[in-house]
């Protein structure tokens, strides 16, 4: 019996030698292709959390204090993105601070000596929760003030006491409200009426923005005192450790961002420990550049907020000197008091500076 020849690659066959037998595999009979499985609908693939009613999902959201829950899925994001839900979320985050410090106007915590034991520390509420909400663009000044209006009116309707407020309490820094209990003041407000609690914010903001124009009329002598009041007095509307969004410090041409930044500073917000002198120096340079490009009074207001926050106190000597020169170069012929006040403030930090 002959052996089956084996074909070895690269080996030549002898003359007359038969090739290797190549076995052929039997072809399998053709079978019909299996049909693709039908895709499940979004309703079928939704998680247990996504099937919860909005009322329950809202409470999970508030108790978790995790703003990123809205990014868990598109469905959850849609459920929690309604205006009433966002307003309730904002009030839920800031109500502990508002309840503890309602109606109080006191010294800024970053410059005042710890001698006022009767004024509570604004440490109620979660600073991380508040900071995460404030970092969102939808939490603009109109949204924030609408939440404040609802909070104040709700307290009045429920007959809640005015917290630490007394007959000398007021809702704005510029003009004290008439001497009366803060709950009596709240009862006159209506969200649907012409007078709202947030009106007092606009009183302060308008005065702050108009301080430069006062240099040209009979209110000139009051400018320094009012600017000093904004620099020293504050409400306690945010947790002492809540973070100011850095975007607001560099927004040199957006009025809404400036209004939100003023609300935070007016509400007791301070610079975070990691928002160091290099960051505030960059913000100052951005404001100076905007002033040179013609933004004028807007730029001066942004610089003013940096000074209210006490940023120059942490600048090295050479940075303060450069800032002094930059203010002089910004408008050397200006008669506006803002630029002169900022220069005098730098002089007070560095007496030998010329």
C-alpha positions as CSV (number, residue, x, y, z in Angstrom):
1,X,0.0,0.0,0.0
2,X,1.4,3.3,-1.1
3,X,1.9,6.0,1.5
4,X,0.0,9.2,1.1
5,X,2.5,11.8,-0.1
6,X,2.8,14.8,2.0
7,X,3.5,18.2,0.4
8,X,6.2,20.1,2.2
9,X,6.4,23.8,1.4
10,X,9.7,24.6,-0.4
11,X,10.5,21.0,-1.2
12,X,10.7,20.1,-4.9
13,X,9.0,17.0,-6.2
14,X,10.8,14.4,-8.1
15,X,10.0,14.0,-11.7
16,X,6.9,11.9,-12.1
17,X,6.1,12.1,-8.4
18,X,2.4,12.8,-7.7
19,X,1.4,15.8,-5.6
20,X,0.0,15.7,-2.1
21,X,-3.6,14.8,-1.8
22,X,-5.5,17.8,-0.5
23,X,-8.6,16.9,1.3
24,X,-11.6,19.1,0.8
25,X,-14.0,20.0,3.6
26,X,-17.6,19.3,3.1
27,X,-19.5,22.5,2.7
28,X,-22.2,23.0,5.3
29,X,-25.7,23.4,4.0
30,X,-26.8,27.1,3.9
31,X,-28.9,28.1,6.8
32,X,-31.2,31.1,6.9
33,X,-29.7,34.1,8.7
34,X,-31.0,34.7,12.2
35,X,-33.1,37.8,12.4
36,X,-31.7,40.7,14.6
37,X,-33.3,41.1,17.9
38,X,-35.6,44.1,18.2
39,X,-34.1,47.0,20.1
40,X,-35.6,47.8,23.4
41,X,-37.3,51.1,23.8
42,X,-35.9,53.8,26.1
43,X,-38.8,53.1,28.5
44,X,-37.8,49.4,28.8
45,X,-34.1,50.2,29.4
46,X,-34.7,52.9,31.9
47,X,-33.4,52.3,35.4
48,X,-35.5,52.0,38.5
49,X,-34.5,55.5,39.5
50,X,-35.7,56.9,36.1
51,X,-39.1,55.4,36.7
52,X,-39.6,57.2,40.0
53,X,-42.2,60.0,40.2
54,X,-40.7,63.5,40.1
55,X,-41.7,64.3,43.7
56,X,-39.6,61.4,45.0
57,X,-36.7,62.0,42.6
58,X,-36.6,65.6,43.7
59,X,-36.2,64.6,47.3
60,X,-33.4,62.2,46.5
61,X,-31.7,65.0,44.5
62,X,-32.0,67.4,47.5
63,X,-30.9,65.0,50.1
64,X,-27.9,63.8,48.0
65,X,-26.8,67.4,47.5
66,X,-25.2,66.2,44.3
67,X,-25.8,68.4,41.3
68,X,-24.2,65.9,39.0
69,X,-27.2,63.6,39.5
70,X,-28.8,65.5,36.6
71,X,-26.1,64.1,34.3
72,X,-26.8,60.4,35.3
73,X,-29.1,60.1,32.2
74,X,-30.9,62.3,29.7
75,X,-34.2,61.2,31.3
76,X,-33.2,62.3,34.8
77,X,-31.7,65.5,33.4
78,X,-35.0,66.4,31.8
79,X,-37.0,65.6,34.9
80,X,-34.9,67.7,37.1
81,X,-34.4,70.7,34.7
82,X,-37.8,72.3,35.1
83,X,-37.8,75.8,36.5
84,X,-39.9,75.0,39.6
85,X,-37.5,72.1,40.4
86,X,-34.4,74.3,39.9
87,X,-35.9,77.1,42.1
88,X,-36.7,74.6,44.9
89,X,-33.2,73.2,44.6
90,X,-31.6,76.6,45.0
91,X,-33.7,77.5,48.0
92,X,-33.0,74.1,49.5
93,X,-29.3,74.7,49.2
94,X,-29.3,78.3,50.6
95,X,-32.1,78.2,53.1
96,X,-30.0,77.0,56.0
97,X,-27.7,80.0,55.6
98,X,-30.7,82.4,55.0
99,X,-32.5,81.0,58.0
100,X,-29.5,81.5,60.3
101,X,-28.6,85.0,59.1
102,X,-31.8,86.6,57.9
103,X,-31.8,90.4,58.1
104,X,-28.3,90.7,59.4
105,X,-25.9,93.3,58.0
106,X,-22.4,93.0,59.6
107,X,-18.7,93.4,58.9
108,X,-17.0,91.3,56.3
109,X,-15.6,88.2,57.9
110,X,-12.3,88.5,56.2
111,X,-11.5,91.8,57.7
112,X,-13.5,92.1,60.9
113,X,-12.0,91.1,64.3
114,X,-13.8,88.2,66.0
115,X,-15.5,90.4,68.6
116,X,-19.1,90.2,67.5
117,X,-20.4,87.1,69.3
118,X,-24.0,88.1,68.7
119,X,-23.6,87.7,64.9
120,X,-23.7,84.1,63.8
121,X,-21.1,82.6,61.6
122,X,-22.6,81.9,58.2
123,X,-21.5,78.3,58.2
124,X,-25.0,76.8,57.9
125,X,-25.6,74.9,54.6
126,X,-23.2,73.0,52.5
127,X,-20.5,75.2,50.8
128,X,-19.9,72.5,48.2
129,X,-23.6,72.2,47.3
130,X,-23.9,76.0,47.0
131,X,-20.7,76.3,45.0
132,X,-21.8,73.6,42.5
133,X,-25.1,75.4,41.9
134,X,-23.5,78.8,41.6
135,X,-21.1,77.5,38.9
136,X,-24.0,76.8,36.6
137,X,-24.9,79.4,34.0
138,X,-28.7,79.0,34.6
139,X,-28.1,80.3,38.1
140,X,-28.0,83.9,36.9
141,X,-29.0,87.0,38.8
142,X,-32.6,86.9,37.7
143,X,-33.0,83.3,38.8
144,X,-31.2,83.9,42.1
145,X,-33.4,86.9,43.0
146,X,-36.6,85.0,42.0
147,X,-35.6,82.3,44.5
148,X,-35.0,85.0,47.2
149,X,-38.4,86.5,46.5
150,X,-40.1,83.2,46.9
151,X,-38.2,82.4,50.1
152,X,-39.1,85.7,51.8
153,X,-42.8,85.6,50.8
154,X,-43.0,82.0,52.0
155,X,-41.6,82.9,55.4
156,X,-44.2,85.7,55.7
157,X,-47.1,83.5,54.6
158,X,-46.1,80.8,57.1
159,X,-45.7,83.4,59.9
160,X,-42.1,82.4,60.6
161,X,-40.1,84.7,62.9
162,X,-37.4,86.9,61.4
163,X,-34.5,84.8,62.6
164,X,-31.8,87.1,64.1
165,X,-33.4,90.2,62.5
166,X,-34.4,93.0,64.8
167,X,-36.0,96.5,64.4
168,X,-32.7,97.7,63.0
169,X,-32.5,95.1,60.3
170,X,-32.6,96.1,56.7
171,X,-32.6,94.4,53.3
172,X,-30.1,96.7,51.6
173,X,-26.9,98.4,52.6
174,X,-27.3,101.8,51.0
175,X,-30.6,103.0,52.7
176,X,-31.8,101.3,55.9
177,X,-35.4,100.3,55.8
178,X,-37.7,102.1,58.2
179,X,-37.5,100.8,61.8
180,X,-39.9,97.8,61.9
181,X,-39.8,94.1,62.5
182,X,-38.5,92.2,59.5
183,X,-41.6,90.0,59.4
184,X,-43.7,93.2,59.0
185,X,-41.5,94.2,56.2
186,X,-41.8,90.9,54.5
187,X,-45.6,91.0,54.7
188,X,-45.8,93.9,52.3
189,X,-44.0,92.0,49.6
190,X,-45.7,90.0,46.9
191,X,-44.0,88.0,44.1
192,X,-46.7,89.1,41.7
193,X,-46.8,92.7,42.8
194,X,-44.6,95.7,42.0
195,X,-42.6,95.6,45.2
196,X,-40.4,92.6,45.7
197,X,-37.7,91.7,48.3
198,X,-35.2,91.6,45.5
199,X,-35.8,95.3,44.9
200,X,-33.4,96.1,47.7
201,X,-30.6,94.3,45.8
202,X,-31.1,96.6,42.9
203,X,-31.0,99.6,45.2
204,X,-27.5,98.6,46.3
205,X,-26.3,97.6,42.8
206,X,-27.5,100.8,41.2
207,X,-25.7,102.9,43.9
208,X,-22.5,100.8,43.5
209,X,-22.6,101.3,39.7
210,X,-23.4,105.0,39.9
211,X,-20.7,106.0,42.5
212,X,-18.5,107.2,39.7
213,X,-21.2,109.6,38.3
214,X,-21.6,111.1,41.7
215,X,-18.2,112.7,41.3
216,X,-19.9,115.3,39.0
217,X,-22.8,116.4,41.2
218,X,-23.5,117.5,44.7
219,X,-23.2,113.9,46.1
220,X,-19.5,114.0,45.5
221,X,-18.7,114.1,49.3
222,X,-20.7,110.9,49.9
223,X,-18.8,108.7,47.5
224,X,-16.0,107.7,49.9
225,X,-18.4,106.9,52.7
226,X,-20.6,104.7,50.6
227,X,-17.8,102.9,48.9
228,X,-16.3,102.2,52.3
229,X,-19.6,100.9,53.5
230,X,-19.7,98.4,50.6
231,X,-16.1,97.5,51.5
232,X,-16.9,96.8,55.2
233,X,-20.5,95.8,55.5
234,X,-22.1,92.7,54.1
235,X,-25.1,90.4,54.4
236,X,-24.6,86.7,55.1
237,X,-26.5,85.1,52.2
238,X,-24.0,82.4,51.3
239,X,-21.9,80.0,53.3
240,X,-18.6,81.5,54.4
241,X,-16.7,78.8,52.4
242,X,-18.9,79.0,49.3
243,X,-16.7,79.5,46.2
244,X,-16.9,82.5,43.9
245,X,-16.9,81.2,40.3
246,X,-13.7,82.3,38.7
247,X,-15.5,83.0,35.4
248,X,-17.2,86.0,37.1
249,X,-13.8,87.6,38.1
250,X,-12.7,87.6,34.5
251,X,-16.0,88.6,32.9
252,X,-15.1,92.2,31.7
253,X,-18.1,92.9,29.4
254,X,-21.1,91.0,30.8
255,X,-23.5,93.0,33.0
256,X,-25.3,89.9,34.2
257,X,-22.0,88.3,35.4
258,X,-21.1,91.5,37.2
259,X,-24.5,91.6,38.9
260,X,-24.1,88.0,40.0
261,X,-20.6,88.7,41.3
262,X,-21.9,91.7,43.2
263,X,-24.7,89.6,44.8
264,X,-22.1,87.1,46.0
265,X,-19.8,89.7,47.4
266,X,-22.7,91.6,49.0
267,X,-23.8,88.3,50.4
268,X,-20.6,87.7,52.3
269,X,-18.7,85.5,49.8
270,X,-14.9,85.7,50.0
271,X,-12.0,84.4,47.9
272,X,-11.2,80.8,48.4
273,X,-7.8,79.8,49.7
274,X,-6.7,78.5,46.3
275,X,-7.9,81.7,44.6
276,X,-4.5,83.2,45.3
277,X,-2.9,86.5,44.4
278,X,-1.8,85.3,41.0
279,X,-5.5,84.7,40.0
280,X,-6.7,88.1,41.3
281,X,-3.7,89.8,39.6
282,X,-4.8,88.2,36.3
283,X,-8.4,89.4,36.9
284,X,-7.1,92.9,37.7
285,X,-5.1,93.0,34.5
286,X,-8.1,91.8,32.5
287,X,-10.2,94.6,34.0
288,X,-7.5,97.2,33.2
289,X,-7.3,95.9,29.6
290,X,-11.0,96.2,29.3
291,X,-10.9,99.8,30.6
292,X,-8.2,100.7,28.1
293,X,-10.4,99.3,25.3
294,X,-13.2,101.6,26.3
295,X,-15.4,99.7,28.8
296,X,-14.9,102.5,31.3
297,X,-17.2,102.5,34.2
298,X,-17.9,98.7,33.9
299,X,-14.2,98.0,34.2
300,X,-13.9,100.4,37.3
301,X,-16.8,98.4,39.0
302,X,-15.0,95.1,38.4
303,X,-11.8,96.5,39.9
304,X,-13.8,97.9,42.8
305,X,-15.1,94.4,43.6
306,X,-11.6,93.1,43.7
307,X,-10.7,95.8,46.1
308,X,-13.8,95.1,48.2
309,X,-12.7,91.5,48.4
310,X,-9.3,92.7,49.7
311,X,-7.4,91.1,46.9
312,X,-4.5,93.7,46.9
313,X,-3.7,92.8,50.5
314,X,-2.3,89.5,49.3
315,X,-0.4,90.9,46.4
316,X,3.4,91.1,46.6
317,X,5.0,94.5,46.8
318,X,6.0,94.6,43.1
319,X,2.5,93.6,42.0
320,X,0.9,96.4,44.1
321,X,3.4,98.8,42.6
322,X,2.6,97.7,39.0
323,X,-1.1,98.0,39.8
324,X,-0.6,101.5,41.0
325,X,1.1,102.4,37.7
326,X,-1.6,100.7,35.7
327,X,-4.4,102.7,37.5
328,X,-2.5,105.9,36.6
329,X,-2.1,104.8,33.0
330,X,-5.7,103.8,32.7
331,X,-7.0,107.3,32.7
332,X,-4.4,109.9,33.8
333,X,-6.8,112.8,33.4
334,X,-9.7,111.2,35.1
335,X,-11.6,113.2,37.7
336,X,-13.5,110.1,38.8
337,X,-13.0,109.2,42.4
338,X,-12.9,105.4,41.9
339,X,-9.5,105.3,40.4
340,X,-8.1,107.7,43.0
341,X,-9.6,105.6,45.8
342,X,-8.0,102.5,44.5
343,X,-4.7,104.3,44.3
344,X,-5.0,105.6,47.9
345,X,-5.9,102.1,49.0
346,X,-2.7,100.7,47.5
347,X,-0.8,103.6,49.1
348,X,-2.2,102.6,52.5
349,X,-0.9,99.1,52.0
350,X,2.5,100.3,51.0
351,X,3.1,103.7,52.7
352,X,6.4,104.3,50.9
353,X,5.0,103.7,47.4
354,X,5.0,106.7,45.2
